Amino acid sequence: MRLNGPFGLLQGSEMLFSHYANGGEMWVGEGPRAIRHPVTFTTPFRTPPAVHVGLSLWDMGAGSNIRVDIEPEDITGDGFTIVFKTWADSRIARMRAAWMAIGELPDPDLWDLD
């Protein structure tokens, strides 16, 4: 990514789901499963930023293999979607993701002549 103006960093933490208490699909389901969680930036970026997503809490069942895939999708200057996937017999009770976005911010000294 090449930055032409001022840049900034935003970060946050999102509780993706808590399926243990209510028997949700990540806890009782089997096979391919996915959760999509939208994130809106508090300050929009001028162009789509670079986004990193990682796990900050994972609460897994002990009786099966742990299978996790997490990534950002649909990144725009206004936000993105965290996509969490698992498959087979993995049992996941709760999951929280931490994220960081780095990109170009609007420059108040530049005029928009459109």
C-alpha positions in Angstrom: 0.0 0.0 0.0 1.3 3.4 -0.9 0.1 6.4 1.3 -0.1 9.8 -0.3 -1.4 11.9 2.6 -1.8 11.7 6.4 -2.3 8.2 7.7 -3.8 6.7 10.8 -4.3 3.6 12.7 -7.6 2.4 14.2 -8.1 -0.7 16.3 -10.8 -2.5 18.1 -12.2 -5.7 19.6 -15.4 -7.5 18.5 -17.3 -10.3 20.3 -18.2 -12.4 17.3 -20.5 -14.9 19.1 -21.3 -16.7 22.3 -23.0 -19.9 21.3 -22.5 -22.1 24.3 -25.3 -20.7 26.4 -28.0 -20.7 23.6 -27.0 -23.8 21.7 -25.8 -21.9 18.6 -24.5 -23.5 15.4 -20.8 -23.0 16.3 -21.3 -25.1 19.5 -23.8 -27.8 18.4 -23.4 -27.8 14.6 -21.1 -29.9 12.4 -19.7 -29.4 9.0 -18.8 -26.0 7.4 -20.0 -23.0 9.4 -19.3 -19.3 9.1 -20.1 -16.1 11.0 -19.9 -12.7 9.4 -19.5 -9.6 11.6 -19.6 -6.1 10.1 -17.2 -3.4 11.6 -17.7 0.3 10.9 -14.7 2.6 11.4 -15.2 5.5 13.8 -13.2 7.6 11.4 -13.5 6.7 7.7 -10.3 6.2 5.7 -9.8 8.0 2.4 -9.0 4.7 0.6 -9.4 1.1 1.8 -6.9 0.5 4.6 -4.7 -2.6 5.3 -6.6 -4.6 7.9 -5.3 -7.3 10.2 -7.6 -9.6 12.3 -6.6 -12.0 15.0 -8.2 -14.0 17.8 -8.3 -12.4 21.3 -10.5 -14.9 23.0 -11.3 -18.5 22.1 -13.4 -20.9 24.1 -13.4 -24.3 22.5 -14.8 -27.7 23.3 -12.2 -30.2 24.4 -13.6 -33.3 22.7 -12.8 -32.4 19.1 -10.0 -30.8 16.9 -9.7 -27.0 16.9 -10.3 -25.7 13.4 -10.4 -21.9 12.8 -10.1 -19.6 9.8 -10.5 -15.8 10.4 -10.0 -13.0 7.9 -11.2 -9.6 6.9 -13.4 -9.2 3.8 -15.1 -6.4 1.9 -12.7 -3.8 3.1 -13.7 -0.2 2.3 -12.8 3.2 3.7 -15.9 3.0 5.9 -15.3 -0.5 7.4 -15.0 -4.2 6.7 -16.4 -7.6 7.6 -14.8 -10.2 9.9 -15.3 -13.7 8.6 -14.9 -16.5 11.1 -15.1 -20.1 9.8 -14.8 -23.6 11.2 -15.7 -27.1 9.9 -16.1 -30.8 10.7 -16.8 -31.5 14.4 -15.1 -28.5 16.0 -17.1 -27.1 18.9 -16.6 -23.4 19.6 -18.4 -21.8 22.6 -17.2 -18.2 22.2 -14.9 -16.1 20.0 -13.7 -12.6 20.1 -11.5 -10.9 17.4 -9.1 -8.0 17.7 -8.4 -5.9 14.6 -6.2 -3.1 13.4 -6.5 -0.9 10.3 -3.8 1.3 8.9 -4.5 3.6 6.0 -4.8 7.0 4.4 -7.0 9.5 6.2 -8.8 12.5 4.6 -6.5 15.6 4.5 -8.4 18.7 5.7 -5.9 20.9 3.7 -7.0 19.3 0.4 -10.1 20.7 -1.3 -12.6 18.4 -2.9 -13.5 20.1 -6.2 -15.9 17.5 -7.5 
